[in-house]
Amino acid sequence: MSQKEFVKASILANMTGEGGQLNFTAAVTAIVTGLMSGDCPHGNPEVRADEKKATSYAKAVVNNYLKKDKDLNGGIKYAPENPRGPRGDSKLKELNKVIDDLVLIGADAQMIEAVAAAADARRIEIEAAKGTKAASTKTLDEIKADLVKLGVAI
């Protein structure tokens, strides 16, 4: 049995009640037992041998599955709030690189200022977009979906 299958089975086995309430502690204990016995595979031997590390890992993996697995989170497609990947605007990075290149070759000051103005305008666009996202209010359905992701029955 793969780790994914084992964890999912452990979570489902510890869901009770009409709303599918999870007994979190029991699910974590089942996964820790599986890690320690070898029934739940894991690549790190320290996690398989140290109960404290296994418990910490099990808690994290249960929360992760509740958040990301469509069978466990009410069919909601998971989208991270802060996705990993490039942390910056590619257009702004390119404009800054062009400015650096123009300075290196000793280009005309007017040309450098024009590109710098474009970079400043892009910074303003980025900040305006950030402000729009922060100011938006969630709907009741979005709040309910967030609660489902957190495992709160409503």
C-alpha positions, 0 to 999 in steps of 0.5 A: 500500500502506498503512503497516499493510500494508507493516509487516506484510508486512515483518515476515512476510517476515523471519520464518524457521524453524519457530517463526517467529523474526523477524529483527528487524534485517532487518524494521527495515531493510526498513521504514526502506528503505520509509520512505526510498523512500516505499513505506511511507507516513508523515505526518511528512516528518522521519521519511521524510527522516532515517534515524536517525528512520526507524530509531527509528520502525521499531523502535518500530512492529515492537515495537508490531505484534508486541505488538498484531497477532493474526496476529503475537502468537499470536492473543492479544487485546492489553490494555494494562497501564496503559490510557490514559484517566481516571486516577482514581476517578469516585466519589471525584472526585464525593465530593470535589467534593461536599465542596468544594461543601458547604464553599463554601455553609457546610453543616453540619459533620456533613454535611461529615464524613459525606461525608468519611467516605464519601470516606475509605472509598472511598480504602480500597477503592481501595487494597485493590483495588490491593493485590489486583492486585499480590499476584496470581501469574501462572500458567504459561500467563500467563507463556508468553503474556507471552513470546510477546508479547515475541517469545521462542520457548519 
